[in-house]
Amino acid sequence: MAVSRGRMSQYRIMKSNKDLSNHLLDTAMYTEDALISFLELYESVMIKPVFGLGKTHVVPENGKFRIHSGNEQSELLDKEELHPYISEKVIKHKKNIIQPSPLHSNLFQYPLAYFITVHRCSPVSEWVYTSKTEKYKSFLDKYRYLLFFNKMKRLSIQAAIVLGDYFSDCHTIVIDILIDLKGKIWIQETSLHFPKSKWCQYQTFSSNPKIAPLVPKTDLLTEVTFSDYLNKYKNIIIKPCVGQQGKGIAKITMADSSAYEIHAGRKKIIKTNINEAYDYIKDMYLAKKAYLVQEALSLAELDDCPADVRVITQKEDSMWKSTGKIVKVASKNFFVTNVAQRLLTLEETLQNLPNLNININDFEYEIDKKCVMASELLEENHPNIKMVGFDIGISSQGDIWIIEGNYKPDLSMFSRLRNKEMYRTIRKVMKGQRKKRND
C-alpha cells in the first residue's frame, strides 16, 4: 500500500512511535478550527504546505496578529480576519499543516538548531549518522552541542528507522532538530532524500573511502554553511538537491570583505557584504528548493573557458563498463558546461592542455575505473539503474573529481561528434538492455 510522502504522513508515522512522539511538534492539517485551536494553545503558529517549501508565521502583537510569509508582512489583523486573509492571500497550496512556531513562540525558544543527516547504503543496511549542519549561528557556546549530541543522534536514527520501514527506496533522511532553552529536543520535521537527490548521492560517495576523496566537499546550504564555505574556499557553488541540466546553479566568489560576486548563467551581480549575498541567495534560491553548497573546483580551461568530461557507464551482462567519454567546454561567460560551445574527445582535450604531463591511455583508464566503481556504489542505493552519466572534473594539475552522476544523461552530444563509434556503442548496449527486460 502506497504511503504519502507529505509532511502530515511523516508526522503520523513518527507519532505512532513512543520514543519519538514526545519530541514532535504538535501538528494538524490546517483549517480555520485548527488555526483557532492552535492560537489558543500556543499563541504563535506556523503554516507549511504538505508538500514543498515555504512557511507562514502568525505572531501575536498588541492583541492582534501579524503575518510573516517569506519577506512579506501583513498589517495587524483581528482573530476573525485571520483565516479568510490567510486562505485567500497568503498560502498558495491546497493542503497545509499547522504547528507551534518555534521562531516566535516563548514556549519553543531555542539556542541550537541543526539538520541531522542519517543514511543507509542499501534497503537492508543499518541507518548511520553521517553529519550535522548548523542552521544559524547560536548565541551559546558551540560546545554545548556536545551535551545533546548522543540524544540527537539516537532520535535521528530512530526516526529514520521508523520512516525507512514505510519508504524502502529512501536511503537518506534529514531531521530538522531544535533544542529549546530548557534543553528539550524537538524534531521539527523530516526530509526524505531519494536516490535522485544529490545529497543522497553525496552520502553514498562519501561513505566509501576510495571514492570520498574524489568528491568536492558538500553540505546542506544554510546561513552558517554559506558563510563557512565562502570563508574557507573563497569560491563556492550552490545547486538544488534535485535538478537537471545545470538549472538553478550559481557560483559565489568572495573577492574581499566588501565584494561578493554571484554568477548565474551569464549574469553577474555584486553584493557588498556577506549578509546581503546570503539574503539574495535565500530569496532567489532557497525559497524555492532545498539547496547544497559545494566548494568550487578549479577546472582545466580551454581558451579561458572551463571544461569537464561527461562519462557514460552502462551495465551489460551484470557488469558495469564505461562506454563513452566526451569533453564539454563551457560557453563564454558561463561557468557550467551544460551550455557548451564545443564538444571534444578526451584525447583532443588533453592534447590541447600542454601543461598536463599525462599519459592519455593511463589517464583514461583511471577515469573509467573510478566511474565504474562509483556506478557500483550508486547501484546499491538505486538497484534499477542501468546507465549513469558522470560529470568528471579535471584540475589544472590533472586531478580527477567526480562532480555528480546523472541517471538520465543527454546522449545527443555523442551523436554530434564526427566519429559516431561511441554513440553507436551506447545505443547498442541500451538496445541489449531493453531486449533483456522484454525476454
C-alpha positions in Angstrom: 0.0 0.0 0.0 1.4 3.4 -1.1 2.1 5.9 1.7 2.1 9.7 1.1 5.5 11.4 1.3 3.9 14.6 2.7 4.7 16.2 6.0 1.4 15.1 7.6 2.0 11.5 6.7 5.5 11.5 8.1 4.3 13.1 11.3 1.7 10.4 11.8 4.2 7.6 11.2 6.6 9.0 13.8 3.8 9.9 16.2 2.9 6.2 16.4 6.3 5.5 17.9 6.5 6.2 21.6 10.2 7.0 21.6 9.6 9.8 19.1 6.1 11.1 19.9 7.2 13.3 22.8 9.8 15.0 20.6 7.4 16.0 17.8 5.9 19.5 17.5 2.1 19.3 17.7 0.9 19.1 14.1 -2.5 19.1 12.4 -4.0 19.7 9.0 -4.6 23.4 8.5 -8.3 24.5 8.9 -10.0 27.5 10.4 -10.8 25.4 13.5 -7.2 24.2 13.8 -5.9 27.8 13.5 -8.2 29.0 16.3 -7.3 26.0 18.5 -3.6 26.3 18.0 -3.6 30.1 18.7 -5.4 29.3 22.0 -2.7 26.8 22.9 0.5 28.4 21.6 -0.4 32.0 20.6 2.2 31.9 17.7 1.9 29.3 14.9 3.4 28.5 11.6 1.7 27.1 8.5 3.5 24.9 5.9 2.4 23.2 2.8 2.0 19.4 3.0 4.4 19.2 0.0 7.0 21.8 -0.9 8.8 24.8 0.8 7.5 27.9 2.4 6.4 29.0 5.9 3.8 31.4 7.2 4.2 32.6 10.8 1.2 34.1 12.6 2.5 36.2 15.5 0.5 37.9 18.3 1.2 41.6 18.8 -0.8 44.1 20.9 -3.9 41.9 21.0 -3.9 41.4 17.2 -1.8 39.3 14.8 0.9 40.0 12.3 1.5 37.5 9.4 5.1 36.8 8.2 5.4 35.0 4.9 8.8 35.0 3.3 9.9 38.6 3.1 6.3 39.9 3.3 4.5 41.1 6.4 0.8 41.9 6.7 -0.9 44.6 8.7 -2.2 43.7 12.2 -5.4 41.6 11.9 -8.1 40.6 14.4 -8.5 36.9 15.0 -11.8 36.7 13.0 -9.9 38.2 10.0 -7.0 35.7 10.1 -8.3 32.6 8.3 -10.0 34.4 5.4 -6.9 36.5 4.8 -4.5 33.6 5.1 -6.6 31.4 2.8 -7.2 34.0 0.1 -4.0 36.0 0.1 -1.1 34.1 1.7 -1.0 30.3 1.3 -0.6 29.1 -2.2 -1.0 25.3 -1.7 -4.3 23.4 -1.4 -3.2 21.3 1.6 -1.2 22.7 4.5 -0.3 21.8 8.1 -0.2 24.0 11.2 2.4 23.8 14.1 3.6 25.9 17.0 6.0 28.4 15.7 9.5 27.9 17.2 10.7 31.2 15.7 8.3 33.3 17.7 6.7 31.3 20.5 8.0 31.7 24.0 7.3 28.0 24.6 9.8 27.0 21.8 12.6 29.5 22.0 15.8 27.6 21.4 19.6 28.2 21.3 20.5 25.4 19.0 19.2 24.2 15.6 20.6 21.6 13.3 19.9 19.5 10.2 21.0 15.9 11.2 21.6 13.6 8.2 21.3 9.8 8.5 22.0 7.4 5.7 21.9 3.7 4.8 23.8 2.3 1.9 21.0 -0.1 0.8 17.5 -1.0 1.8 18.9 -3.8 4.0 21.7 -1.7 5.6 21.6 -0.1 9.0 20.9 3.6 9.3 24.0 5.6 10.4 24.6 9.2 11.4 26.7 11.0 8.8 26.7 14.7 9.5 25.2 17.7 11.3 24.6 21.0 9.6 24.2 24.1 11.7 21.2 26.2 10.6 22.3 29.5 12.1 24.8 30.9 14.5 24.0 30.1 18.1 24.3 32.6 20.9 25.5 29.8 23.2 28.9 28.2 23.1 29.1 25.5 20.4 30.5 23.1 22.9 27.0 23.0 24.5 26.1 21.0 21.4 28.1 18.1 22.7 25.8 17.8 25.7 22.9 16.9 23.4 24.8 15.1 20.6 24.1 11.5 21.7 20.4 12.0 22.2 20.1 14.0 18.9 21.9 11.2 17.1 19.8 8.5 18.7 16.5 10.3 18.0 17.5 10.9 14.4 18.4 7.3 13.7 15.2 6.2 15.4 13.2 8.5 13.2 15.0 7.1 10.1 14.3 3.5 11.1 10.6 4.2 11.6 10.2 6.2 8.3 12.5 3.8 6.4 10.1 0.9 7.0 7.5 2.9 5.1 9.8 4.4 2.4 12.0 1.5 1.4 13.5 3.3 -1.6 14.6 6.3 0.6 18.2 6.0 1.9 19.0 9.5 3.2 16.8 11.4 5.7 17.5 14.9 7.1 16.0 15.6 10.5 15.4 19.2 11.4 16.1 19.4 15.1 15.9 22.2 17.5 16.7 22.5 21.2 14.8 24.9 23.4 16.2 26.8 26.4 15.1 24.1 28.8 17.2 21.5 26.9 14.2 19.8 25.3 14.9 18.3 21.8 12.3 18.7 19.2 12.0 17.1 15.8 10.5 19.9 13.7 10.3 17.9 10.5 12.0 15.3 8.4 13.0 15.5 4.7 13.2 12.3 2.6 16.0 12.3 0.1 15.6 9.6 -2.6 18.3 8.4 -4.9 17.8 11.2 -7.4 18.7 13.7 -4.7 22.3 15.0 -5.0 22.5 15.0 -1.1 21.7 11.3 -1.1 24.3 10.7 -3.8 26.9 12.6 -1.8 26.2 10.5 1.2 26.7 7.4 -0.9 30.0 8.6 -2.3 31.4 10.0 0.9 30.7 6.7 2.7 33.3 4.9 0.5 37.0 5.6 1.4 38.1 5.1 -2.2 35.5 7.5 -3.8 35.2 10.0 -1.0 38.5 11.9 -1.8 37.3 12.4 -5.4 34.1 14.3 -4.4 34.2 18.0 -3.7 33.3 18.9 -0.1 29.5 19.5 0.1 26.9 20.4 2.7 23.3 21.5 3.0 23.0 25.2 2.3 22.2 27.3 5.4 23.3 30.7 6.7 26.1 29.1 8.5 27.5 26.8 5.8 27.2 29.7 3.2 29.5 31.8 5.4 31.8 28.9 6.4 32.3 27.7 2.9 32.9 31.2 1.5 35.5 32.0 4.1 37.3 28.6 3.6 37.2 28.2 -0.2 36.5 31.8 -1.5 34.7 30.2 -4.4 31.6 28.1 -3.9 28.8 26.6 -5.9 25.2 26.3 -4.8 22.9 23.8 -6.5 19.4 22.3 -5.9 19.3 18.9 -4.2 17.1 17.8 -7.1 17.7 19.3 -10.5 19.0 18.7 -14.0 20.8 20.4 -16.9 22.5 23.0 -14.7 19.3 24.8 -13.8 19.3 26.7 -10.6 23.1 26.6 -10.1 25.0 29.7 -9.0 28.7 30.5 -8.2 29.6 32.9 -5.4 33.1 34.4 -5.3 34.4 36.3 -2.3 36.9 38.8 -3.8 37.2 40.6 -0.5 35.1 41.6 2.6 33.2 44.2 0.5 32.7 42.3 -2.8 30.7 39.1 -3.3 30.1 38.2 -6.9 27.0 36.0 -7.6 27.3 34.4 -11.1 24.3 32.6 -12.6 24.1 31.9 -16.3 25.8 34.9 -17.9 24.5 37.3 -15.2 26.8 38.6 -12.5 25.8 40.8 -9.6 27.9 42.2 -6.8 26.9 42.4 -3.1 28.9 44.5 -0.7 28.7 42.2 2.3 28.1 38.5 3.1 24.7 39.2 4.7 23.5 40.9 1.6 24.8 38.0 -0.5 23.1 35.4 1.6 19.8 37.3 1.7 19.8 37.4 -2.1 20.6 33.6 -2.3 17.8 32.9 0.3 15.2 34.9 -1.6 16.2 33.7 -5.2 17.0 30.1 -4.5 16.3 28.7 -1.0 12.7 30.0 -1.1 12.0 27.5 -3.9 14.1 24.4 -3.3 16.4 22.7 -0.9 20.0 23.5 -1.8 23.5 22.3 -1.4 26.7 24.3 -1.0 29.9 22.9 -2.5 33.5 24.0 -2.9 34.0 25.3 -6.5 36.7 23.3 -8.3 39.4 24.9 -10.3 38.8 23.1 -13.6 41.1 22.9 -16.5 40.3 25.5 -19.1 40.4 25.8 -22.9 40.6 29.3 -24.2 39.7 30.6 -20.7 36.5 28.5 -20.6 36.1 25.7 -18.0 35.7 22.2 -19.3 34.6 18.9 -17.8 34.2 15.3 -19.0 30.9 13.5 -19.4 31.4 9.8 -18.9 28.7 7.3 -19.7 28.7 4.0 -17.8 26.3 1.2 -18.6 25.5 -2.2 -17.1 25.9 -5.0 -19.5 25.8 -8.7 -18.6 25.7 -7.8 -14.9 28.9 -5.8 -15.3 29.4 -2.0 -15.3 31.6 -0.6 -18.0 32.5 2.8 -19.5 31.0 3.2 -23.0 31.6 6.8 -23.8 33.5 10.0 -22.9 33.1 13.5 -24.2 34.5 16.8 -23.1 32.2 19.8 -22.7 33.7 23.2 -23.0 31.5 26.0 -21.4 30.3 28.9 -23.5 31.9 32.3 -22.9 31.0 33.9 -19.6 29.4 30.6 -18.3 30.9 28.6 -15.5 28.8 25.4 -16.1 29.3 23.2 -19.1 25.7 22.4 -19.6 25.7 25.3 -22.0 28.6 24.0 -24.2 30.3 25.9 -27.0 32.4 22.9 -28.1 32.4 19.1 -27.7 35.7 17.3 -27.9 37.1 13.9 -27.4 39.2 13.4 -24.3 42.3 12.8 -26.4 41.8 16.1 -28.3 41.3 17.9 -24.9 44.5 16.5 -23.3 46.5 17.4 -26.4 45.3 21.0 -26.0 46.4 21.1 -22.4 50.2 21.1 -22.8 50.8 21.9 -19.1 49.4 18.5 -18.1 52.1 15.9 -18.3 49.8 12.9 -18.6 49.8 9.6 -20.4 46.5 9.7 -22.2 45.9 5.9 -22.0 46.7 5.7 -18.3 44.5 8.8 -17.6 41.6 7.4 -19.5 41.9 4.1 -17.6 41.8 5.9 -14.3 38.7 7.8 -15.2 37.0 4.6 -16.4 38.0 2.7 -13.2 36.7 5.4 -10.9 33.4 5.8 -12.8 32.7 2.1 -12.8 33.4 2.0 -9.1 31.1 4.9 -8.5 28.4 3.2 -10.6 28.6 0.1 -8.5 28.1 2.2 -5.4 25.1 4.0 -6.8 23.5 0.7 -7.8 23.5 -0.4 -4.2 21.4 2.7 -3.4 19.4 2.6 -6.6 19.1 -1.1 -7.8 17.2 -0.4 -11.0 19.7 1.9 -12.7 21.4 0.7 -15.9 23.2 3.9 -17.0 24.9 6.8 -15.3 26.3 10.0 -16.9 29.1 11.3 -14.7 30.4 14.9 -14.8 34.1 14.5 -14.2 36.3 17.5 -13.4 39.9 17.7 -14.3 42.0 20.1 -12.4 44.8 22.1 -13.9 47.2 19.7 -12.1 45.5 16.6 -13.6 43.5 15.6 -10.5 40.2 13.8 -11.2 37.0 14.9 -9.4 33.6 13.2 -9.5 31.2 16.2 -9.6 28.0 14.2 -9.8 26.2 11.4 -11.6 23.0 11.8 -13.7 20.6 8.9 -14.2 19.1 10.3 -17.4 22.1 11.8 -19.2 21.8 13.6 -22.5 23.2 11.3 -25.2 22.6 13.6 -28.1 26.0 15.2 -27.7 27.7 12.0 -28.6 25.9 11.9 -31.9 27.4 15.3 -32.7 31.0 14.0 -32.8 32.5 13.3 -36.2 33.3 9.8 -35.1 30.0 8.1 -34.2 31.6 4.9 -32.7 30.9 5.9 -29.0 27.3 6.8 -29.8 26.7 3.6 -31.6 28.2 1.6 -28.7 26.0 3.4 -26.1 22.8 2.8 -28.2 23.8 -0.9 -28.8 24.1 -1.5 -25.0 20.7 0.2 -24.4 19.1 -2.0 -27.1 20.5 -5.1 -25.4 19.2 -3.9 -22.0 15.7 -3.4 -23.4 15.8 -6.8 -25.1 16.8 -8.5 -21.8 14.0 -6.8 -20.0 11.5 -8.0 -22.6 12.7 -11.6 -22.6 
